[in-house]
């Protein structure tokens, strides 16, 4: 096993006491994770959980006809997958790395042992789980009630917050999959946002140019998510 990281960059872990960290860090391995890496597929046993330090993981629902949509995303504010701490043995979702980065990987059984042993670890993880469920519920409502342009703007802002950069290595095809819409709808929306000077786009890279304007183009769901995210990051 590789040497334990001295200071975790994951915000959930950074909020723990040294005593609590000593239950986790000796069993963790820091690893790079490339874009499109699948962490779990539906039905995959939870052998490991991941605490993101950089990058973004997407939680995706896939229907029987192959249609898919993102129902949640996780960056350095949390862990993938918290449901393993709550008793689930296998993944109910497809989880893929949306934006590349680094994570701290730990055996799921070992992490659950620390979760059950330490009130401090349990409190932090349950707080994240509650916030994550709230974000998922907001995303579900957003997917039903708001326009593609509003959802597109919100999704870019949420991704940028977690990636800690306004330059996002993403294709329109991938964004269409995340939003659960057809590619032409994403292409038309991206072109409109680019003409408005809110984003810049070339194949494989989207840059947020006017963040304030993009926030105005997004629905109210982004402000709710941002407040939740900032609370988890504080």
C-alpha positions, 0 to 999 in steps of 0.5 A: 500500500502506498504511503498515507497522504499527510493532509487530505485535500477532500473537504469532508476529510479535512473537517475531521479530527486527527484522531478520526483521520488516523482511522482512515488515512493509513488505509487510503491510497491516492490515485489519479482518475481519468475522464470517463473512468467508471467507478461503479456500474449498476449492480457492482459490489462496493469494494471501495469508496472514493473521497474526491480531491480533484475532479468530478464524479457523475451519478447517472440513472440509466433506463431500460431503453438506454436513455440516461441522465445525471442525477447528482455530481460529487467533487472535493466536497464529498465521497463516492459512494456514501450509500455503502456507509448506509448499508447498501452492498451494491451500486444502484447507479452508474458512476463515472468520472465526468472531469479528471482528477485525484481521489483517495481510495479506501476499502469500503468495509474498512471505511464502514468500520471507521464510520461505525466506530467514530461519532465524528466520522459518522456525523460528517458523512451523514451531514454530507449524505443529507446535503447530497440527497437534497441536491439530488431532489433539487436536480430531479425537480430541475430536470422536470421544470426548467428549460434546457438553457437554464439546466445547461447553465446550471450544470456548467456552473455546478461543474466549474465549482467542483472542478475549481476552474472555468475551463471544462474539458467537455464535449456537447455529446457528453453534456447531452447525456448528462442532461438527458436531452438530444445533442441538437438541443445542447448544440443550439443552447451552447451556440446561443450562450456563446453568441451572448458572450457567456461561454466560449466553446471549441471541440472538447473544451468549454470556458465560462467567460461571463460567470455573472451572466451565466448565473442569470441564465441559470435557474434558481436551482443553481443558487440553492446548490451553490449554498449547499456546496459552500456549506460543505466546503466551509 
